[in-house]
């Protein structure tokens, strides 16, 4: 029965999870940018650490207070005042990238219940910060090598991992038979389609004008839909895709339309004519500072580099941000084509679809292509939470 899952600790989901990389709250935006370009992840955790008076309260003096992603930096640099002086903007404290009044990360002990984790995710938490059990010998070996690594992953003499909604959804999928017949029900019958907070723009809208929507999409773990004049879905601008671009994408957002930006970030890198168009429009808008910034940050690309194919691993060619073209990282297989489902599709089918495409949401469209809403991991978890509580 589904009630058996209620006895599971959240530590069951942490097996094999890597330790999260971190940066201090005292760092600058430039520091975060430097770290994100060197690690194999789209985000990094931000920690606040103070002096402690005793070992007993050691867990209280280092806390993860948020996370910073590449899309946060891109949106920050695209603000009007920062477009004029991007070099100065990079010297801003990293705290400007963390939304005020939103608790997007939460600490949770390994013995916490699965239900507690689901409740936090449903309330808007993006990542749960969980301590990783380390043996004495492993901790000693780690401390011996940690001093040579400028990207810390040890706090309070412990390592931490974090769990995202995707991890919990994947865990529940392994026991999906326990949720019959709910899992096989159409999504329009389980009150799961979100029709509020749908973020849409038209194809010809300025990319710069949709920055607030991109920030909202990041908070709601969704995306910005690109629609035509008939409100039919034609594509999307996804924070997930932007996370694996580099800071030179600022120039494209400052000059292109939403439709042009879709083509710019599409898998394989932007067409040469769009790259040239960006440069021309930067000059027309007197954004020479951005043009200089882009030229300084851009590096020559080897002609021997190849485009990723579906036969490569899920993170793209090789590991890390190996090479980029016009602000695009080749390790991402995502395209600007939106992932869609229909109201009559089953809950389990939509779960598998989202996990397969590594997204936290799926667009719901009617038969004629009209946008009907979204289904997110958070809304899926609400259904499973209700099911668990009904049998608990």
Secondary structure, 3 states (H helix, E strand, C coil): CHHHHHHCEHHHHCCCCCCCCEEECCCEHHHHHHHHCCCCCCEEEEEEECCCCCHHHHHHCEEEEEEEEHHHHHHHHCCHHHHHCHHHHCCCEHHHHCCCCCCCEEEECCCCEHHHHHHHHHCCCCEEEEEECCCHHHHHHHHHHHCCCCCCCEECCEEEEEEEHHHHHHHHHCCHHHHCCHHHCEHHHCCCCECCCCCEEECCCECHHHHHHHHHHHHHCCEEEEECCCCEEEEEEEHHHHCCECCCHHHHHHHCEHHHHHHHCCCCCCCHHHHHHHHHHHHHCCCHHHHHHHHHHCCCCCCCCCCCCCCCECCECCCCCCCEECCEECCCCCCCCCCEECCCCEHHHHHHHHHHHCCCEEEEECCCCEEEEEEEHHHHHHHHHHHHHHHC
